[in-house]
């Protein structure tokens, strides 16, 4: 029985090591790909119009979102990375489009928002807990304190309804 236990522990260590290696490769590829984008004169990244974002998925693989024909950009991404350790997913919105809409939202909501030390954007009067671009969802995510018609309506009264927005209920800690 003891030898079985040791074999099991060694197998677990190997699985864990393989998983860590997979995560490391995926994150290195993500950084390498994003670092390949040029900078403008102000030091901001110029994303290609086809690029919709990138993220490490739940199976620890780099996933690159592409707007349009995904097959056109596979070789280009492969050249930059030097390997085939990535997936491509077709996306609706380019990252440039989401950034533009996000910036517009911030301008409209700026008088109402508070930046917190946590890096989050909060405004409890209209129910916002945070506002960010999700590359995985290919949306601008608005975390509301409650997802109900009152909170959504309060938010939509401040801005126009945009299909790029996804509402999520924030998971706030319960204070006792």
Secondary structure, 3 states (H helix, E strand, C coil): CHHHHHHHHHHHHHHHHHHHHHHHHHHHHHHHHHHCCCECCCCCECCCCCEEEEEECCCCCEEEEEECCCHHHHHHHHHHHCCCCCEEEEECCCHHHHHHHHHHHHHHHHHHCEECCCCCEEECCCCEEEEEEECCCCEEEEEECCCCHHHHHHHHHHCCCCCCEEEEECCCCCCC
